[in-house]
Amino acid sequence: MKKKASKKKSSKKWIQKAIKKPGALRKALGTPKGKKISTKKLNAAAKKKGKTGQRARLAKTLGKMRR
């Protein structure tokens, strides 16, 4: 008999741990502080590889959670 692999407990505060450098996406996209990042820029950045793409995808996910 095989034992089932135990899953890690998902942290309730995963968002706080996911955002290590606040403002990094805004800086990478060249959007001034206090202005919204346009949807067009966010979608284009989400297709990129690397950290910028990861941050953009997370931003899109967090935006959906607000509703």
PQR file with spaces between the fields and no chain letter, atoms N, CA, C, O and H, PARSE charges and radii, in Angstrom:
ATOM       1  N    MET     1       0.816   -1.186    0.000 -0.4000 1.5000
ATOM       2  CA   MET     1       0.000    0.000    0.000 -0.0000 2.0000
ATOM       3  C    MET     1       0.858    1.246    0.000  0.5500 1.7000
ATOM       4  O    MET     1       1.833    1.354    0.744 -0.5500 1.4000
ATOM       5  N    LYS     2       0.482    2.170   -0.836 -0.4000 1.5000
ATOM       6  CA   LYS     2       1.212    3.425   -0.887 -0.0000 2.0000
ATOM       7  C    LYS     2       0.530    4.440    0.010  0.5500 1.7000
ATOM       8  O    LYS     2      -0.697    4.502    0.095 -0.5500 1.4000
ATOM       9  H    LYS     2      -0.310    2.083   -1.440  0.4000 1.0000
ATOM      10  N    LYS     3       1.351    5.230    0.673 -0.4000 1.5000
ATOM      11  CA   LYS     3       0.813    6.303    1.494 -0.0000 2.0000
ATOM      12  C    LYS     3       0.635    7.540    0.626  0.5500 1.7000
ATOM      13  O    LYS     3       1.436    7.811   -0.269 -0.5500 1.4000
ATOM      14  H    LYS     3       2.347    5.180    0.604  0.4000 1.0000
ATOM      15  N    LYS     4      -0.405    8.268    0.899 -0.4000 1.5000
ATOM      16  CA   LYS     4      -0.623    9.510    0.157 -0.0000 2.0000
ATOM      17  C    LYS     4       0.342   10.567    0.660  0.5500 1.7000
ATOM      18  O    LYS     4       0.593   10.684    1.860 -0.5500 1.4000
ATOM      19  H    LYS     4      -1.056    8.049    1.626  0.4000 1.0000
ATOM      20  N    ALA     5       0.865   11.317   -0.254 -0.4000 1.5000
ATOM      21  CA   ALA     5       1.782   12.399    0.110 -0.0000 2.0000
ATOM      22  C    ALA     5       0.984   13.496    0.808  0.5500 1.7000
ATOM      23  O    ALA     5      -0.053   13.935    0.312 -0.5500 1.4000
ATOM      24  H    ALA     5       0.661   11.223   -1.229  0.4000 1.0000
ATOM      25  N    SER     6       1.474   13.926    1.951 -0.4000 1.5000
ATOM      26  CA   SER     6       0.749   14.973    2.673 -0.0000 2.0000
ATOM      27  C    SER     6       0.977   16.311    1.986  0.5500 1.7000
ATOM      28  O    SER     6       2.097   16.658    1.610 -0.5500 1.4000
ATOM      29  H    SER     6       2.317   13.569    2.354  0.4000 1.0000
ATOM      30  N    LYS     7      -0.096   17.039    1.836 -0.4000 1.5000
ATOM      31  CA   LYS     7      -0.006   18.348    1.190 -0.0000 2.0000
ATOM      32  C    LYS     7       0.374   19.384    2.235  0.5500 1.7000
ATOM      33  O    LYS     7      -0.005   19.287    3.402 -0.5500 1.4000
ATOM      34  H    LYS     7      -1.005   16.757    2.141  0.4000 1.0000
ATOM      35  N    LYS     8       1.124   20.368    1.792 -0.4000 1.5000
ATOM      36  CA   LYS     8       1.473   21.473    2.682 -0.0000 2.0000
ATOM      37  C    LYS     8       0.210   22.264    2.993  0.5500 1.7000
ATOM      38  O    LYS     8      -0.666   22.416    2.142 -0.5500 1.4000
ATOM      39  H    LYS     8       1.432   20.447    0.844  0.4000 1.0000
ATOM      40  N    LYS     9       0.128   22.760    4.206 -0.4000 1.5000
ATOM      41  CA   LYS     9      -1.004   23.601    4.540 -0.0000 2.0000
ATOM      42  C    LYS     9      -0.851   24.926    3.804  0.5500 1.7000
ATOM      43  O    LYS     9       0.204   25.559    3.841 -0.5500 1.4000
ATOM      44  H    LYS     9       0.840   22.637    4.897  0.4000 1.0000
ATOM      45  N    SER    10      -1.918   25.328    3.141 -0.4000 1.5000
ATOM      46  CA   SER    10      -1.843   26.603    2.443 -0.0000 2.0000
ATOM      47  C    SER    10      -2.000   27.726    3.458  0.5500 1.7000
ATOM      48  O    SER    10      -2.909   27.716    4.288 -0.5500 1.4000
ATOM      49  H    SER    10      -2.775   24.814    3.110  0.4000 1.0000
ATOM      50  N    SER    11      -1.120   28.665    3.376 -0.4000 1.5000
ATOM      51  CA   SER    11      -1.121   29.772    4.311 -0.0000 2.0000
ATOM      52  C    SER    11      -2.317   30.677    4.050  0.5500 1.7000
ATOM      53  O    SER    11      -2.671   30.927    2.898 -0.5500 1.4000
ATOM      54  H    SER    11      -0.381   28.673    2.703  0.4000 1.0000
ATOM      55  N    LYS    12      -2.928   31.158    5.103 -0.4000 1.5000
ATOM      56  CA   LYS    12      -4.067   32.046    4.957 -0.0000 2.0000
ATOM      57  C    LYS    12      -3.625   33.425    4.483  0.5500 1.7000
ATOM      58  O    LYS    12      -4.411   34.161    3.886 -0.5500 1.4000
ATOM      59  H    LYS    12      -2.640   30.955    6.038  0.4000 1.0000
ATOM      60  N    LYS    13      -2.379   33.773    4.746 -0.4000 1.5000
ATOM      61  CA   LYS    13      -1.865   35.088    4.368 -0.0000 2.0000
ATOM      62  C    LYS    13      -0.858   34.970    3.226  0.5500 1.7000
ATOM      63  O    LYS    13       0.234   35.534    3.293 -0.5500 1.4000
ATOM      64  H    LYS    13      -1.741   33.175    5.232  0.4000 1.0000
ATOM      65  N    TRP    14      -1.234   34.233    2.176 -0.4000 1.5000
ATOM      66  CA   TRP    14      -0.306   34.006    1.073 -0.0000 2.0000
ATOM      67  C    TRP    14      -0.050   35.282    0.269  0.5500 1.7000
ATOM      68  O    TRP    14       1.008   35.417   -0.346 -0.5500 1.4000
ATOM      69  H    TRP    14      -2.122   33.775    2.122  0.4000 1.0000
ATOM      70  N    ILE    15      -0.988   36.204    0.265 -0.4000 1.5000
ATOM      71  CA   ILE    15      -0.816   37.428   -0.515 -0.0000 2.0000
ATOM      72  C    ILE    15       0.314   38.275    0.068  0.5500 1.7000
ATOM      73  O    ILE    15       1.141   38.807   -0.672 -0.5500 1.4000
ATOM      74  H    ILE    15      -1.848   36.094    0.765  0.4000 1.0000
ATOM      75  N    GLN    16       0.345   38.397    1.384 -0.4000 1.5000
ATOM      76  CA   GLN    16       1.384   39.180    2.042 -0.0000 2.0000
ATOM      77  C    GLN    16       2.766   38.594    1.766  0.5500 1.7000
ATOM      78  O    GLN    16       3.741   39.332    1.630 -0.5500 1.4000
ATOM      79  H    GLN    16      -0.328   37.965    1.985  0.4000 1.0000
ATOM      80  N    LYS    17       2.847   37.271    1.684 -0.4000 1.5000
ATOM      81  CA   LYS    17       4.132   36.618    1.407 -0.0000 2.0000
ATOM      82  C    LYS    17       4.504   36.710   -0.070  0.5500 1.7000
ATOM      83  O    LYS    17       5.683   36.693   -0.423 -0.5500 1.4000
ATOM      84  H    LYS    17       2.054   36.672    1.795  0.4000 1.0000
ATOM      85  N    ALA    18       3.489   36.809   -0.932 -0.4000 1.5000
ATOM      86  CA   ALA    18       3.741   36.851   -2.376 -0.0000 2.0000
ATOM      87  C    ALA    18       4.283   38.207   -2.815  0.5500 1.7000
ATOM      88  O    ALA    18       5.064   38.292   -3.763 -0.5500 1.4000
ATOM      89  H    ALA    18       2.531   36.823   -0.646  0.4000 1.0000
ATOM      90  N    ILE    19       3.868   39.262   -2.125 -0.4000 1.5000
ATOM      91  CA   ILE    19       4.294   40.607   -2.514 -0.0000 2.0000
ATOM      92  C    ILE    19       5.523   40.991   -1.701  0.5500 1.7000
ATOM      93  O    ILE    19       5.410   41.521   -0.596 -0.5500 1.4000
ATOM      94  H    ILE    19       3.234   39.192   -1.356  0.4000 1.0000
ATOM      95  N    LYS    20       6.689   40.720   -2.258 -0.4000 1.5000
ATOM      96  CA   LYS    20       7.949   40.987   -1.564 -0.0000 2.0000
ATOM      97  C    LYS    20       8.441   42.410   -1.824  0.5500 1.7000
ATOM      98  O    LYS    20       9.030   43.043   -0.947 -0.5500 1.4000
ATOM      99  H    LYS    20       6.780   40.289   -3.155  0.4000 1.0000
ATOM     100  N    LYS    21       8.194   42.905   -3.040 -0.4000 1.5000
ATOM     101  CA   LYS    21       8.676   44.239   -3.410 -0.0000 2.0000
ATOM     102  C    LYS    21       7.524   45.075   -3.952  0.5500 1.7000
ATOM     103  O    LYS    21       7.299   45.117   -5.162 -0.5500 1.4000
ATOM     104  H    LYS    21       7.716   42.391   -3.753  0.4000 1.0000
ATOM     105  N    PRO    22       6.788   45.745   -3.052 -0.5600 1.5000
ATOM     106  CA   PRO    22       5.675   46.570   -3.529  0.2800 2.0000
ATOM     107  C    PRO    22       6.169   47.705   -4.429  0.5500 1.7000
ATOM     108  O    PRO    22       7.162   48.365   -4.121 -0.5500 1.4000
ATOM     109  N    GLY    23       5.471   47.921   -5.532 -0.4000 1.5000
ATOM     110  CA   GLY    23       5.828   48.989   -6.452 -0.0000 2.0000
ATOM     111  C    GLY    23       6.801   48.573   -7.538  0.5500 1.7000
ATOM     112  O    GLY    23       7.107   49.374   -8.422 -0.5500 1.4000
ATOM     113  H    GLY    23       4.665   47.385   -5.781  0.4000 1.0000
ATOM     114  N    ALA    24       7.296   47.348   -7.497 -0.4000 1.5000
ATOM     115  CA   ALA    24       8.274   46.903   -8.489 -0.0000 2.0000
ATOM     116  C    ALA    24       7.652   46.790   -9.885  0.5500 1.7000
ATOM     117  O    ALA    24       8.298   47.121  -10.880 -0.5500 1.4000
ATOM     118  H    ALA    24       7.047   46.698   -6.779  0.4000 1.0000
ATOM     119  N    LEU    25       6.417   46.329   -9.960 -0.4000 1.5000
ATOM     120  CA   LEU    25       5.746   46.204  -11.261 -0.0000 2.0000
ATOM     121  C    LEU    25       5.517   47.586  -11.860  0.5500 1.7000
ATOM     122  O    LEU    25       5.759   47.803  -13.048 -0.5500 1.4000
ATOM     123  H    LEU    25       5.892   46.060   -9.152  0.4000 1.0000
ATOM     124  N    ARG    26       5.056   48.503  -11.045 -0.4000 1.5000
ATOM     125  CA   ARG    26       4.809   49.874  -11.503 -0.0000 2.0000
ATOM     126  C    ARG    26       6.086   50.498  -12.041  0.5500 1.7000
ATOM     127  O    ARG    26       6.078   51.163  -13.077 -0.5500 1.4000
ATOM     128  H    ARG    26       4.860   48.326  -10.080  0.4000 1.0000
ATOM     129  N    LYS    27       7.187   50.278  -11.323 -0.4000 1.5000
ATOM     130  CA   LYS    27       8.477   50.833  -11.730 -0.0000 2.0000
ATOM     131  C    LYS    27       8.940   50.213  -13.051  0.5500 1.7000
ATOM     132  O    LYS    27       9.450   50.913  -13.926 -0.5500 1.4000
ATOM     133  H    LYS    27       7.193   49.738  -10.481  0.4000 1.0000
ATOM     134  N    ALA    28       8.759   48.885  -13.192 -0.4000 1.5000
ATOM     135  CA   ALA    28       9.179   48.187  -14.408 -0.0000 2.0000
ATOM     136  C    ALA    28       8.376   48.638  -15.626  0.5500 1.7000
ATOM     137  O    ALA    28       8.897   48.678  -16.741 -0.5500 1.4000
ATOM     138  H    ALA    28       8.345   48.316  -12.482  0.4000 1.0000
ATOM     139  N    LEU    29       7.104   48.977  -15.404 -0.4000 1.5000
ATOM     140  CA   LEU    29       6.247   49.383  -16.520 -0.0000 2.0000
ATOM     141  C    LEU    29       6.327   50.878  -16.796  0.5500 1.7000
ATOM     142  O    LEU    29       5.800   51.356  -17.801 -0.5500 1.4000
ATOM     143  H    LEU    29       6.681   48.945  -14.498  0.4000 1.0000
ATOM     144  N    GLY    30       6.983   51.614  -15.911 -0.4000 1.5000
ATOM     145  CA   GLY    30       7.173   53.048  -16.118 -0.0000 2.0000
ATOM     146  C    GLY    30       5.932   53.881  -15.853  0.5500 1.7000
ATOM     147  O    GLY    30       5.760   54.954  -16.432 -0.5500 1.4000
ATOM     148  H    GLY    30       7.411   51.225  -15.095  0.4000 1.0000
ATOM     149  N    THR    31       5.065   53.386  -14.974 -0.4000 1.5000
ATOM     150  CA   THR    31       3.853   54.121  -14.622 -0.0000 2.0000
ATOM     151  C    THR    31       4.128   54.981  -13.395  0.5500 1.7000
ATOM     152  O    THR    31       4.657   54.473  -12.407 -0.5500 1.4000
ATOM     153  H    THR    31       5.205   52.515  -14.504  0.4000 1.0000
ATOM     154  N    PRO    32       3.789   56.257  -13.426 -0.5600 1.5000
ATOM     155  CA   PRO    32       4.053   57.119  -12.267  0.2800 2.0000
ATOM     156  C    PRO    32       3.244   56.697  -11.045  0.5500 1.7000
ATOM     157  O    PRO    32       2.159   56.129  -11.167 -0.5500 1.4000
ATOM     158  N    LYS    33       3.788   56.981   -9.874 -0.4000 1.5000
ATOM     159  CA   LYS    33       3.128   56.644   -8.627 -0.0000 2.0000
ATOM     160  C    LYS    33       1.818   57.417   -8.522  0.5500 1.7000
ATOM     161  O    LYS    33       1.769   58.604   -8.843 -0.5500 1.4000
ATOM     162  H    LYS    33       4.670   57.442   -9.775  0.4000 1.0000
ATOM     163  N    GLY    34       0.763   56.751   -8.075 -0.4000 1.5000
ATOM     164  CA   GLY    34      -0.531   57.401   -7.928 -0.0000 2.0000
ATOM     165  C    GLY    34      -1.454   57.216   -9.117  0.5500 1.7000
ATOM     166  O    GLY    34      -2.646   57.505   -9.018 -0.5500 1.4000
ATOM     167  H    GLY    34       0.803   55.787   -7.814  0.4000 1.0000
ATOM     168  N    LYS    35      -0.928   56.739  -10.248 -0.4000 1.5000
ATOM     169  CA   LYS    35      -1.754   56.486  -11.430 -0.0000 2.0000
ATOM     170  C    LYS    35      -1.967   54.986  -11.584  0.5500 1.7000
ATOM     171  O    LYS    35      -1.143   54.179  -11.154 -0.5500 1.4000
ATOM     172  H    LYS    35       0.041   56.505  -10.328  0.4000 1.0000
ATOM     173  N    LYS    36      -3.077   54.630  -12.200 -0.4000 1.5000
ATOM     174  CA   LYS    36      -3.384   53.219  -12.423 -0.0000 2.0000
ATOM     175  C    LYS    36      -2.557   52.680  -13.590  0.5500 1.7000
ATOM     176  O    LYS    36      -2.265   53.404  -14.541 -0.5500 1.4000
ATOM     177  H    LYS    36      -3.747   55.286  -12.550  0.4000 1.0000
ATOM     178  N    ILE    37      -2.188   51.417  -13.507 -0.4000 1.5000
ATOM     179  CA   ILE    37      -1.511   50.755  -14.622 -0.0000 2.0000
ATOM     180  C    ILE    37      -2.604   50.394  -15.618  0.5500 1.7000
ATOM     181  O    ILE    37      -3.594   49.762  -15.249 -0.5500 1.4000
ATOM     182  H    ILE    37      -2.426   50.829  -12.734  0.4000 1.0000
ATOM     183  N    SER    38      -2.435   50.786  -16.867 -0.4000 1.5000
ATOM     184  CA   SER    38      -3.473   50.528  -17.868 -0.0000 2.0000
ATOM     185  C    SER    38      -3.602   49.029  -18.116  0.5500 1.7000
ATOM     186  O    SER    38      -2.640   48.272  -17.984 -0.5500 1.4000
ATOM     187  H    SER    38      -1.631   51.300  -17.167  0.4000 1.0000
ATOM     188  N    THR    39      -4.801   48.627  -18.473 -0.4000 1.5000
ATOM     189  CA   THR    39      -5.094   47.214  -18.739 -0.0000 2.0000
ATOM     190  C    THR    39      -4.250   46.704  -19.896  0.5500 1.7000
ATOM     191  O    THR    39      -3.796   45.560  -19.887 -0.5500 1.4000
ATOM     192  H    THR    39      -5.583   49.241  -18.580  0.4000 1.0000
ATOM     193  N    LYS    40      -4.045   47.553  -20.885 -0.4000 1.5000
ATOM     194  CA   LYS    40      -3.259   47.179  -22.071 -0.0000 2.0000
ATOM     195  C    LYS    40      -1.817   46.854  -21.668  0.5500 1.7000
ATOM     196  O    LYS    40      -1.253   45.853  -22.108 -0.5500 1.4000
ATOM     197  H    LYS    40      -4.414   48.482  -20.892  0.4000 1.0000
ATOM     198  N    LYS    41      -1.224   47.716  -20.822 -0.4000 1.5000
ATOM     199  CA   LYS    41       0.149   47.493  -20.357 -0.0000 2.0000
ATOM     200  C    LYS    41       0.241   46.243  -19.496  0.5500 1.7000
ATOM     201  O    LYS    41       1.196   45.474  -19.613 -0.5500 1.4000
ATOM     202  H    LYS    41      -1.682   48.530  -20.464  0.4000 1.0000
ATOM     203  N    LEU    42      -0.758   46.035  -18.625 -0.4000 1.5000
ATOM     204  CA   LEU    42      -0.761   44.896  -17.717 -0.0000 2.0000
ATOM     205  C    LEU    42      -0.869   43.586  -18.492  0.5500 1.7000
ATOM     206  O    LEU    42      -0.168   42.623  -18.182 -0.5500 1.4000
ATOM     207  H    LEU    42      -1.533   46.659  -18.530  0.4000 1.0000
ATOM     208  N    ASN    43      -1.738   43.546  -19.493 -0.4000 1.5000
ATOM     209  CA   ASN    43      -1.900   42.339  -20.309 -0.0000 2.0000
ATOM     210  C    ASN    43      -0.633   42.022  -21.095  0.5500 1.7000
ATOM     211  O    ASN    43      -0.257   40.857  -21.231 -0.5500 1.4000
ATOM     212  H    ASN    43      -2.307   44.329  -19.745  0.4000 1.0000
ATOM     213  N    ALA    44       0.027   43.059  -21.614 -0.4000 1.5000
ATOM     214  CA   ALA    44       1.264   42.851  -22.366 -0.0000 2.0000
ATOM     215  C    ALA    44       2.367   42.336  -21.449  0.5500 1.7000
ATOM     216  O    ALA    44       3.141   41.459  -21.834 -0.5500 1.4000
ATOM     217  H    ALA    44      -0.278   44.005  -21.504  0.4000 1.0000
ATOM     218  N    ALA    45       2.439   42.880  -20.237 -0.4000 1.5000
ATOM     219  CA   ALA    45       3.466   42.459  -19.280 -0.0000 2.0000
ATOM     220  C    ALA    45       3.213   41.043  -18.790  0.5500 1.7000
ATOM     221  O    ALA    45       4.161   40.313  -18.500 -0.5500 1.4000
ATOM     222  H    ALA    45       1.811   43.592  -19.925  0.4000 1.0000
ATOM     223  N    ALA    46       1.943   40.640  -18.691 -0.4000 1.5000
ATOM     224  CA   ALA    46       1.598   39.303  -18.205 -0.0000 2.0000
ATOM     225  C    ALA    46       2.072   38.205  -19.158  0.5500 1.7000
ATOM     226  O    ALA    46       2.248   37.057  -18.750 -0.5500 1.4000
ATOM     227  H    ALA    46       1.173   41.233  -18.925  0.4000 1.0000
ATOM     228  N    LYS    47       2.276   38.558  -20.420 -0.4000 1.5000
ATOM     229  CA   LYS    47       2.740   37.574  -21.405 -0.0000 2.0000
ATOM     230  C    LYS    47       4.249   37.374  -21.341  0.5500 1.7000
ATOM     231  O    LYS    47       4.769   36.392  -21.871 -0.5500 1.4000
ATOM     232  H    LYS    47       2.133   39.490  -20.752  0.4000 1.0000
ATOM     233  N    LYS    48       4.958   38.304  -20.690 -0.4000 1.5000
ATOM     234  CA   LYS    48       6.412   38.217  -20.604 -0.0000 2.0000
ATOM     235  C    LYS    48       6.837   37.098  -19.666  0.5500 1.7000
ATOM     236  O    LYS    48       6.075   36.646  -18.811 -0.5500 1.4000
ATOM     237  H    LYS    48       4.536   39.101  -20.258  0.4000 1.0000
ATOM     238  N    LYS    49       8.076   36.669  -19.855 -0.4000 1.5000
ATOM     239  CA   LYS    49       8.666   35.682  -18.954 -0.0000 2.0000
ATOM     240  C    LYS    49       9.420   36.429  -17.863  0.5500 1.7000
ATOM     241  O    LYS    49       9.695   37.622  -17.994 -0.5500 1.4000
ATOM     242  H    LYS    49       8.694   37.036  -20.549  0.4000 1.0000
ATOM     243  N    GLY    50       9.744   35.740  -16.812 -0.4000 1.5000
ATOM     244  CA   GLY    50      10.542   36.338  -15.748 -0.0000 2.0000
ATOM     245  C    GLY    50       9.700   37.015  -14.680  0.5500 1.7000
ATOM     246  O    GLY    50       8.484   36.837  -14.615 -0.5500 1.4000
ATOM     247  H    GLY    50       9.520   34.771  -16.705  0.4000 1.0000
ATOM     248  N    LYS    51      10.371   37.791  -13.849 -0.4000 1.5000
ATOM     249  CA   LYS    51       9.739   38.430  -12.703 -0.0000 2.0000
ATOM     250  C    LYS    51       8.650   39.417  -13.093  0.5500 1.7000
ATOM     251  O    LYS    51       7.604   39.469  -12.446 -0.5500 1.4000
ATOM     252  H    LYS    51      11.359   37.935  -13.902  0.4000 1.0000
ATOM     253  N    THR    52       8.878   40.192  -14.132 -0.4000 1.5000
ATOM     254  CA   THR    52       7.882   41.176  -14.545 -0.0000 2.0000
ATOM     255  C    THR    52       6.585   40.480  -14.939  0.5500 1.7000
ATOM     256  O    THR    52       5.498   40.930  -14.575 -0.5500 1.4000
ATOM     257  H    THR    52       9.728   40.149  -14.657  0.4000 1.0000
ATOM     258  N    GLY    53       6.701   39.397  -15.673 -0.4000 1.5000
ATOM     259  CA   GLY    53       5.522   38.625  -16.063 -0.0000 2.0000
ATOM     260  C    GLY    53       4.804   38.031  -14.867  0.5500 1.7000
ATOM     261  O    GLY    53       3.575   38.046  -14.795 -0.5500 1.4000
ATOM     262  H    GLY    53       7.584   39.032  -15.968  0.4000 1.0000
ATOM     263  N    GLN    54       5.580   37.509  -13.930 -0.4000 1.5000
ATOM     264  CA   GLN    54       4.986   36.933  -12.714 -0.0000 2.0000
ATOM     265  C    GLN    54       4.225   37.993  -11.933  0.5500 1.7000
ATOM     266  O    GLN    54       3.110   37.755  -11.470 -0.5500 1.4000
ATOM     267  H    GLN    54       6.578   37.497  -13.989  0.4000 1.0000
ATOM     268  N    ARG    55       4.831   39.156  -11.790 -0.4000 1.5000
ATOM     269  CA   ARG    55       4.199   40.235  -11.035 -0.0000 2.0000
ATOM     270  C    ARG    55       2.925   40.714  -11.718  0.5500 1.7000
ATOM     271  O    ARG    55       1.935   41.019  -11.055 -0.5500 1.4000
ATOM     272  H    ARG    55       5.737   39.349  -12.166  0.4000 1.0000
ATOM     273  N    ALA    56       2.955   40.779  -13.038 -0.4000 1.5000
ATOM     274  CA   ALA    56       1.777   41.223  -13.786 -0.0000 2.0000
ATOM     275  C    ALA    56       0.643   40.205  -13.659  0.5500 1.7000
ATOM     276  O    ALA    56      -0.515   40.585  -13.485 -0.5500 1.4000
ATOM     277  H    ALA    56       3.760   40.531  -13.578  0.4000 1.0000
ATOM     278  N    ARG    57       0.967   38.927  -13.746 -0.4000 1.5000
ATOM     279  CA   ARG    57      -0.057   37.888  -13.593 -0.0000 2.0000
ATOM     280  C    ARG    57      -0.656   37.906  -12.193  0.5500 1.7000
ATOM     281  O    ARG    57      -1.862   37.722  -12.028 -0.5500 1.4000
ATOM     282  H    ARG    57       1.908   38.619  -13.888  0.4000 1.0000
ATOM     283  N    LEU    58       0.181   38.125  -11.188 -0.4000 1.5000
ATOM     284  CA   LEU    58      -0.316   38.225   -9.813 -0.0000 2.0000
ATOM     285  C    LEU    58      -1.221   39.442   -9.661  0.5500 1.7000
ATOM     286  O    LEU    58      -2.251   39.370   -8.990 -0.5500 1.4000
ATOM     287  H    LEU    58       1.161   38.275  -11.322  0.4000 1.0000
ATOM     288  N    ALA    59      -0.847   40.544  -10.272 -0.4000 1.5000
ATOM     289  CA   ALA    59      -1.658   41.761  -10.207 -0.0000 2.0000
ATOM     290  C    ALA    59      -3.033   41.531  -10.830  0.5500 1.7000
ATOM     291  O    ALA    59      -4.042   42.010  -10.312 -0.5500 1.4000
ATOM     292  H    ALA    59      -0.011   40.602  -10.817  0.4000 1.0000
ATOM     293  N    LYS    60      -3.071   40.803  -11.934 -0.4000 1.5000
ATOM     294  CA   LYS    60      -4.346   40.497  -12.574 -0.0000 2.0000
ATOM     295  C    LYS    60      -5.204   39.614  -11.673  0.5500 1.7000
ATOM     296  O    LYS    60      -6.413   39.819  -11.560 -0.5500 1.4000
ATOM     297  H    LYS    60      -2.252   40.414  -12.355  0.4000 1.0000
ATOM     298  N    THR    61      -4.576   38.639  -11.040 -0.4000 1.5000
ATOM     299  CA   THR    61      -5.293   37.731  -10.135 -0.0000 2.0000
ATOM     300  C    THR    61      -5.852   38.493   -8.936  0.5500 1.7000
ATOM     301  O    THR    61      -7.003   38.289   -8.549 -0.5500 1.4000
ATOM     302  H    THR    61      -3.594   38.473  -11.132  0.4000 1.0000
ATOM     303  N    LEU    62      -5.044   39.363   -8.354 -0.4000 1.5000
ATOM     304  CA   LEU    62      -5.487   40.133   -7.199 -0.0000 2.0000
ATOM     305  C    LEU    62      -6.590   41.107   -7.581  0.5500 1.7000
ATOM     306  O    LEU    62      -7.471   41.395   -6.771 -0.5500 1.4000
ATOM     307  H    LEU    62      -4.109   39.529   -8.668  0.4000 1.0000
ATOM     308  N    GLY    63      -6.552   41.609   -8.792 -0.4000 1.5000
ATOM     309  CA   GLY    63      -7.603   42.498   -9.270 -0.0000 2.0000
ATOM     310  C    GLY    63      -8.947   41.797   -9.367  0.5500 1.7000
ATOM     311  O    GLY    63      -9.990   42.409   -9.135 -0.5500 1.4000
ATOM     312  H    GLY    63      -5.837   41.375   -9.450  0.4000 1.0000
ATOM     313  N    LYS    64      -8.926   40.522   -9.706 -0.4000 1.5000
ATOM     314  CA   LYS    64     -10.166   39.736   -9.779 -0.0000 2.0000
ATOM     315  C    LYS    64     -10.753   39.477   -8.391  0.5500 1.7000
ATOM     316  O    LYS    64     -11.967   39.340   -8.236 -0.5500 1.4000
ATOM     317  H    LYS    64      -8.080   40.025   -9.894  0.4000 1.0000
ATOM     318  N    MET    65      -9.882   39.413   -7.392 -0.4000 1.5000
ATOM     319  CA   MET    65     -10.334   39.107   -6.040 -0.0000 2.0000
ATOM     320  C    MET    65     -11.096   40.278   -5.417  0.5500 1.7000
ATOM     321  O    MET    65     -11.890   40.079   -4.498 -0.5500 1.4000
ATOM     322  H    MET    65      -8.897   39.524   -7.518  0.4000 1.0000
ATOM     323  N    ARG    66     -10.868   41.455   -5.895 -0.4000 1.5000
ATOM     324  CA   ARG    66     -11.482   42.657   -5.326 -0.0000 2.0000
ATOM     325  C    ARG    66     -13.001   42.653   -5.531  0.5500 1.7000
ATOM     326  O    ARG    66     -13.735   43.208   -4.713 -0.5500 1.4000
ATOM     327  H    ARG    66     -10.222   41.616   -6.641  0.4000 1.0000
ATOM     328  N    ARG    67     -13.473   42.038   -6.605 -0.4000 1.5000
ATOM     329  CA   ARG    67     -14.901   42.060   -6.955 -0.0000 2.0000
ATOM     330  C    ARG    67     -15.746   41.327   -5.957  0.5500 1.7000
ATOM     331  O    ARG    67     -16.966   41.258   -6.113 -0.5500 1.4000
ATOM     332  H    ARG    67     -12.877   41.587   -7.270  0.4000 1.0000
